[in-house]
Amino acid sequence: MSVIVAETYVARREKTVEFTALLDEFLKFKKAHPQLFRGLKSWKLYKQDYGQPTGMYIEMWEYENLAQMEETNTRIFSDEGIKKINEAFHKLVEPATFSATIWSEVA
């Protein structure tokens, strides 16, 4: 059964243009490097339209199991291109809003 890493965060209001540009950079990078993301079953990004906090994003990274998640994440986040994107990302989000959880499929 699948394992999902769910990350939630809010982009800094004054950094939304930079955040959008970085998101586009990530999507292009991901598309250009499919071998790097081998083992990732799916990746989705949603933006909250209603509720608190306003403009919250939720990223969902789906893997086959925890072992696959560890192997894939080690490969992805060891890459210099992703390290650069990840470092920039954390400068553009409100730190107090960032959280990461791991969910397991039940049914």
N, C-alpha and C positions, 0 to 999 in steps of 0.2 A: 504494500500500500504506500501511497505517496507521502512525502514529507514536504512541508511548505515552510519556508522562512518568510515571515511577514515583517517588513520594516515600515514604520510610520514616521512621518516627519512633516514639518512645515518649512517652506522656503522663507528666508528673510524677506520681508515685504520690499525692502529697497534693493533686493538682489534678484527679483523675479526675471528680469531680462537675461541676466547672466545664467540663472538657473535653467531657463528654457534653452539657451544656447548650449549649455553643458549637456543637457538631456539629449539634444540633437547629436552632439558629438559622441555620446555614449551609444546611441542607437546605430550610428554609422560604424562605429568601432565594432560593435557586436555583430553587425551584418558582415563586415569585412573579415572577421576572425571566427568563423563558425567552429573551427577545431578547438579553439580555446574554451568554448562554451559547451563542448561535448559532455553529456551527462546531465545537462540542465534540460528537464522535460518541458518546462514552459517558464516564461517570465512575463508578468503583467504589471502595469502601473495604472492606478486609479487616482483620481482627485476627488475629494469630498466636495460636493456642491451645496450641501445643506447640513448644518450642525456645527458643533464646536470641536476643535478649533477650526476656524474658517480656513479653507484652502489646504487642508491636510492631505498629504499623499500617502498611499499605501502601495508598497512594492511587494509582489509575491513571486518568490523564486521556488519552483517546484522541482523536486528530485525524487528518484525512485525510493531511496532509503537514506538513513543517516550516514552510512559508509560512503555512498555515492556523493552525498552533499559535501562531506569532508574532502574527498578526493577532488571533486570539481572545484570547490571554493579555493582549495590550496593552489590549484593550477591557475584559476582566474585571477586571484588577488596577488599572485607572485609576478604577474605580467607588469612590466614597466608602464605600458600605456594605461592600464586599469589603475595602477597605483596613482598616476598623475590625475586621472579623472576622479578617483575616490577622494584624494586629498582636496581637490578643488570643491567637490560636492560638500564635504563637511564644513567648508568655510561659508557655504551659501545657505545652510539650513540653521534654524534656531536649535542650538544644542539641547535645550531642555525638552524639546518636542520629539527628539529621536528615540525610537525604541525598536528592538528586534526581538521577535519571538519565533519559536519553532512549533509548528502545528503538525499533528499526525492525523491521517485520514482514519475515520471511524466507520463510516458506512458509505 
